Amino acid sequence: MIIQDKKHMTWGVVMTIIFAGILIFMFSNAFQGRTPGEKINAFEASDNLFNSIAKGSTNYFPTLLEENQKFMDHSISLELNMPNETVAQTGSELLQAAGASAQSEASQITVQGQLGQILETALLDSQVLFNNQEQQLMNTYDLEGRKVVYVWWHIFSALEKSLTKGSDFKAAKFVDRANKRGVEVGYNFYGIPSQSAADKAGILSFSLVFYVLYTLWWGFAIFFLFEGLGLQMSSGAKKEV
């Protein structure tokens, strides 16, 4: 290897070493996790931060519960296809707890009742899990909170398909939205503390500035290394045809 420019090569090597040192530090478990004594790396800490902020902006439960009021007198009599017999059995028990008449046979549930009442129960259960209060669901159903909401997700999916098949498109559309913005959100954000972007403006600003500067730092390190080796970019000569 022939060094053409020692000054730029030195800058490039020093910047590369600093870049690598910071990267190694970020991969080390030097950051506080969610629980006392838990140590995580910078990337996991960053995921925790952005997940917490995302949770603070995805609480759609009040709006969904309000919209659900117009389905309180919406009677249904449907057959729901579940993925297996176990989910069907648990699903029928949840539907009965929601005030509906439900019977499971193999992987299918026959349900009769008020759609709004079923949806309200499921949304409230999902909201409880969203608020990290799993014990409340365990006390009610004697099941793990995430399993309760997992089964509700399958019930909602089956409800949406059956309602669509019966040309009840308005109800099917709301069930689908409630499933995606309520049940799924409650399940996915369980165990994550909720924070607002305003409360974390300082660390968010630092993360953005650090990301930009760190990326530029690496770019200049490569540039100086190439300069030191005498490698340069130049435009090709234009050939006349």
C-alpha positions as CSV (number, residue, x, y, z in Angstrom):
1,M,0.0,0.0,0.0
2,I,1.5,3.3,-1.0
3,I,0.4,6.4,1.0
4,Q,0.2,9.5,-1.2
5,D,-1.0,12.0,1.4
6,K,0.2,11.3,5.0
7,K,-1.8,14.1,6.5
8,H,-5.2,13.0,5.1
9,M,-4.3,9.3,5.8
10,T,-3.6,10.2,9.5
11,W,-6.9,12.1,9.7
12,G,-8.8,9.1,8.1
13,V,-7.2,6.6,10.4
14,V,-7.8,8.6,13.6
15,M,-11.5,9.3,12.6
16,T,-12.0,5.6,11.8
17,I,-10.6,4.6,15.2
18,I,-12.9,7.1,17.0
19,F,-15.9,5.8,14.9
20,A,-15.1,2.2,15.8
21,G,-14.6,3.0,19.5
22,I,-18.0,4.7,19.7
23,L,-19.6,1.8,17.8
24,I,-18.2,-0.7,20.2
25,F,-19.4,1.4,23.1
26,M,-22.9,1.5,21.6
27,F,-22.9,-2.3,21.3
28,S,-21.9,-2.7,25.0
29,N,-24.5,-3.1,27.7
30,A,-23.9,0.3,29.2
31,F,-27.4,1.7,29.2
32,Q,-30.3,1.4,31.7
33,G,-33.1,-0.9,30.6
34,R,-36.8,-0.7,31.6
35,T,-36.3,-2.6,34.8
36,P,-33.9,-1.8,37.7
37,G,-30.6,-3.4,37.2
38,E,-31.2,-4.3,33.6
39,K,-28.4,-3.2,31.2
40,I,-28.9,-3.0,27.5
41,N,-27.0,-1.6,24.5
42,A,-27.6,1.7,22.8
43,F,-29.7,0.2,20.0
44,E,-32.1,-1.5,22.4
45,A,-32.3,1.7,24.4
46,S,-33.2,3.6,21.3
47,D,-35.9,1.0,20.4
48,N,-37.3,1.4,23.9
49,L,-37.4,5.1,23.6
50,F,-39.1,5.3,20.2
51,N,-41.5,2.5,21.2
52,S,-42.5,4.4,24.3
53,I,-43.1,7.6,22.3
54,A,-45.0,5.6,19.6
55,K,-47.3,4.2,22.3
56,G,-48.0,7.7,23.6
57,S,-49.5,8.6,20.2
58,T,-51.4,5.4,19.5
59,N,-54.1,5.4,22.2
60,Y,-57.2,5.2,20.0
61,F,-59.3,3.4,22.6
62,P,-61.5,6.4,23.6
63,T,-62.3,7.2,20.0
64,L,-63.1,3.5,19.1
65,L,-65.3,3.1,22.2
66,E,-67.2,6.2,21.2
67,E,-67.7,5.0,17.6
68,N,-68.8,1.6,18.9
69,Q,-71.9,3.0,20.6
70,K,-73.8,3.0,17.3
71,F,-73.4,-0.8,17.1
72,M,-74.9,-1.5,20.6
73,D,-78.2,-2.5,19.1
74,H,-76.7,-4.3,16.2
75,S,-77.7,-8.0,16.5
76,I,-75.6,-10.7,15.0
77,S,-76.0,-14.4,14.4
78,L,-72.8,-15.8,12.8
79,E,-70.4,-18.7,12.5
80,L,-66.8,-17.9,13.2
81,N,-63.9,-19.9,11.9
82,M,-61.0,-20.1,14.4
83,P,-57.5,-21.4,13.7
84,N,-57.9,-24.4,16.0
85,E,-60.1,-26.1,18.6
86,T,-58.3,-24.5,21.6
87,V,-58.8,-21.0,20.3
88,A,-62.4,-21.7,19.5
89,Q,-63.1,-23.0,23.0
90,T,-61.4,-20.0,24.7
91,G,-63.1,-17.7,22.2
92,S,-66.6,-19.0,23.1
93,E,-65.8,-18.4,26.8
94,L,-64.8,-14.8,26.0
95,L,-67.9,-14.2,24.0
96,Q,-70.1,-15.5,26.7
97,A,-68.4,-13.2,29.2
98,A,-69.3,-10.4,26.8
99,G,-73.0,-11.3,27.1
100,A,-73.3,-13.2,23.9
101,S,-74.6,-16.8,23.3
102,A,-71.7,-18.8,22.0
103,Q,-71.0,-22.4,21.4
104,S,-67.8,-24.0,20.0
105,E,-67.5,-27.2,18.0
106,A,-64.1,-28.2,16.7
107,S,-62.6,-25.0,15.3
108,Q,-65.9,-23.1,14.8
109,I,-67.9,-20.8,17.0
110,T,-71.6,-20.1,16.6
111,V,-72.4,-16.8,18.2
112,Q,-75.5,-14.7,18.7
113,G,-75.7,-11.4,20.5
114,Q,-75.1,-7.6,20.3
115,L,-72.1,-6.7,18.2
116,G,-71.5,-3.5,20.1
117,Q,-71.4,-5.2,23.5
118,I,-68.9,-7.8,22.2
119,L,-66.7,-5.1,20.7
120,E,-66.8,-3.0,23.8
121,T,-65.7,-5.9,26.0
122,A,-62.8,-6.7,23.7
123,L,-61.7,-3.1,23.4
124,L,-61.8,-2.6,27.2
125,D,-59.8,-5.8,27.6
126,S,-57.2,-4.6,25.1
127,Q,-57.1,-1.2,26.8
128,V,-56.3,-2.9,30.1
129,L,-53.4,-4.8,28.5
130,F,-52.3,-1.5,26.7
131,N,-52.1,0.1,30.2
132,N,-49.9,-2.8,31.4
133,Q,-52.5,-4.1,33.8
134,E,-52.4,-7.7,32.8
135,Q,-53.2,-8.9,36.3
136,Q,-56.7,-7.5,35.9
137,L,-57.4,-9.7,32.9
138,M,-55.9,-12.7,34.7
139,N,-58.3,-12.1,37.6
140,T,-61.3,-11.9,35.3
141,Y,-60.5,-14.8,32.9
142,D,-57.9,-16.8,34.7
143,L,-55.8,-16.5,31.6
144,E,-52.6,-14.6,30.7
145,G,-53.6,-11.1,29.5
146,R,-51.8,-11.4,26.2
147,K,-53.6,-14.8,25.5
148,V,-56.9,-13.1,26.1
149,V,-56.2,-10.3,23.7
150,Y,-54.7,-12.8,21.2
151,V,-58.0,-14.7,21.1
152,W,-60.0,-11.5,20.8
153,W,-57.8,-10.7,17.7
154,H,-58.9,-14.0,16.1
155,I,-62.5,-13.4,17.0
156,F,-62.4,-9.9,15.4
157,S,-60.7,-11.3,12.3
158,A,-63.4,-14.0,12.0
159,L,-66.2,-11.4,12.7
160,E,-64.9,-9.2,9.9
161,K,-64.9,-12.0,7.4
162,S,-68.4,-13.3,8.4
163,L,-69.9,-9.8,8.4
164,T,-68.4,-9.1,5.0
165,K,-69.7,-12.4,3.7
166,G,-73.2,-11.4,4.9
167,S,-72.9,-8.0,3.2
168,D,-72.8,-6.1,6.5
169,F,-70.0,-4.0,5.2
170,K,-70.3,-1.0,7.6
171,A,-70.0,-3.2,10.6
172,A,-67.2,-5.3,9.0
173,K,-65.2,-2.2,8.3
174,F,-65.5,-0.9,11.9
175,V,-64.6,-4.3,13.3
176,D,-61.4,-4.4,11.1
177,R,-60.5,-0.9,12.2
178,A,-61.1,-1.7,15.9
179,N,-59.0,-4.8,15.5
180,K,-56.0,-2.9,14.0
181,R,-56.2,0.2,16.1
182,G,-57.4,-1.4,19.3
183,V,-56.8,-5.1,19.8
184,E,-53.4,-5.2,17.9
185,V,-52.2,-2.0,19.6
186,G,-53.1,-3.3,23.1
187,Y,-51.2,-6.6,22.4
188,N,-48.1,-5.1,20.7
189,F,-47.5,-2.3,23.2
190,Y,-48.0,-4.4,26.4
191,G,-45.1,-3.9,28.8
192,I,-44.0,-0.7,27.2
193,P,-44.3,2.6,29.2
194,S,-46.0,5.5,27.5
195,Q,-44.2,8.8,27.0
196,S,-44.9,11.9,24.9
197,A,-42.4,13.3,22.4
198,A,-42.6,16.7,24.2
199,D,-41.3,15.1,27.5
200,K,-38.4,13.5,25.6
201,A,-37.6,16.5,23.3
202,G,-34.0,16.7,24.6
203,I,-33.0,13.1,24.0
204,L,-34.8,13.1,20.7
205,S,-32.9,16.1,19.5
206,F,-29.7,14.7,20.7
207,S,-30.4,11.4,18.9
208,L,-31.1,13.1,15.6
209,V,-28.0,15.4,15.8
210,F,-25.8,12.5,16.9
211,Y,-27.1,10.3,14.0
212,V,-26.4,13.0,11.4
213,L,-22.9,13.9,12.8
214,Y,-21.9,10.3,13.3
215,T,-22.9,9.5,9.7
216,L,-21.0,12.5,8.4
217,W,-18.0,11.5,10.5
218,W,-17.8,8.1,8.9
219,G,-18.2,9.6,5.5
220,F,-15.3,12.0,6.0
221,A,-13.2,9.2,7.5
222,I,-13.6,7.2,4.3
223,F,-13.0,10.3,2.2
224,F,-9.7,11.1,4.0
225,L,-8.5,7.5,3.8
226,F,-9.0,7.5,0.0
227,E,-7.3,10.9,-0.2
228,G,-4.4,9.4,1.7
229,L,-4.2,6.6,-0.8
230,G,-4.3,9.0,-3.7
231,L,-7.7,7.7,-4.9
232,Q,-9.8,10.5,-6.3
233,M,-13.1,10.8,-8.1
234,S,-13.1,12.5,-11.5
235,S,-15.6,12.9,-14.2
236,G,-15.0,10.9,-17.4
237,A,-14.2,12.7,-20.6
238,K,-17.1,13.2,-22.9
239,K,-16.7,11.4,-26.2
240,E,-18.2,12.8,-29.4
241,V,-20.0,10.3,-31.5
